[in-house]
Amino acid sequence: MNVLKMTSELSSPLHPDNRLARRLACAKARLDGLERDTASKDQSALAAARVEFSLASRALADALIAQGLHVSESDD
């Protein structure tokens, strides 16, 4: 799998998957922040952040697969 090629294809400013990549990055940042905040006991916010991260990663993966940027199991 050529991750560098995939990243460069997503970095085009007009590429529709930029929105998905930004969504994933924001979800990851929010999840990381909530996981690091040991003073907060807001379990519902943490659960919601985990769900959003999962949904964002699936949406981006689905878009990449639709573009043919997936790899077969033998390419690992």
Backbone torsions as a table, in degrees:
resi	resn	phi	psi	omega
1	MET	NA	129.5	-179.6
2	ASN	-97.4	89.2	-177.0
3	VAL	-65.7	-37.4	179.3
4	LEU	-60.7	-43.8	178.5
5	LYS	-63.2	-43.3	179.2
6	MET	-62.3	-42.0	-179.9
7	THR	-64.5	-42.7	-179.7
8	SER	-66.3	-34.1	177.7
9	GLU	-68.4	-31.3	178.7
10	LEU	-80.8	-15.7	-174.5
11	SER	-82.9	-7.7	177.2
12	SER	-61.3	129.8	-175.0
13	PRO	-62.6	-24.4	-179.0
14	LEU	-97.4	0.1	-177.6
15	HIS	-68.7	129.0	-177.3
16	PRO	-63.5	-22.1	-179.4
17	ASP	-79.8	-5.9	174.8
18	ASN	-58.9	-37.7	178.7
19	ARG	-61.5	-42.1	179.5
20	LEU	-69.0	-39.3	178.4
21	ALA	-65.1	-41.7	177.5
22	ARG	-64.9	-40.1	178.2
23	ARG	-59.8	-44.6	-179.9
24	LEU	-64.8	-43.6	179.9
25	ALA	-63.1	-42.0	178.7
26	CYS	-65.6	-41.5	178.9
27	ALA	-63.5	-40.4	179.2
28	LYS	-66.1	-43.0	179.8
29	ALA	-63.4	-42.2	179.2
30	ARG	-65.4	-43.9	179.2
31	LEU	-62.6	-45.5	178.4
32	ASP	-59.6	-43.7	179.7
33	GLY	-61.3	-44.6	179.5
34	LEU	-67.4	-37.2	179.0
35	GLU	-69.5	-32.0	179.0
36	ARG	-77.9	-25.2	-176.5
37	ASP	-78.0	87.3	-176.9
38	THR	-72.9	-18.7	179.5
39	ALA	-74.7	-26.8	-178.5
40	SER	-83.7	136.1	177.5
41	LYS	-114.8	24.3	-177.7
42	ASP	-79.2	85.7	-177.4
43	GLN	-68.3	-30.2	179.6
44	SER	-69.9	-36.6	176.7
45	ALA	-66.8	-39.9	178.3
46	LEU	-65.2	-43.0	178.2
47	ALA	-63.9	-42.1	178.9
48	ALA	-64.0	-39.0	178.7
49	ALA	-66.3	-37.9	177.3
50	ARG	-65.9	-40.5	178.3
51	VAL	-64.7	-45.5	-179.8
52	GLU	-62.6	-40.4	177.8
53	PHE	-61.9	-43.6	179.1
54	SER	-63.4	-45.3	179.6
55	LEU	-64.9	-40.3	-179.7
56	ALA	-66.5	-41.3	-179.7
57	SER	-68.1	-37.8	177.1
58	ARG	-66.4	-40.2	-179.9
59	ALA	-63.4	-43.0	178.7
60	LEU	-66.6	-43.5	178.6
61	ALA	-62.3	-41.6	177.9
62	ASP	-61.0	-41.7	179.4
63	ALA	-65.1	-41.0	178.7
64	LEU	-65.4	-41.5	178.3
65	ILE	-63.7	-41.6	179.5
66	ALA	-61.9	-27.9	178.8
67	GLN	-86.9	-1.6	-179.2
68	GLY	82.8	19.8	-178.5
69	LEU	-95.8	24.3	176.7
70	HIS	-95.4	165.7	179.2
71	VAL	-121.9	153.1	175.0
72	SER	-81.0	167.3	-178.8
73	GLU	-61.5	-27.2	-178.6
74	SER	-76.2	-10.9	-179.3
75	ASP	-88.3	1.7	-177.6
76	ASP	-62.1	NA	NA
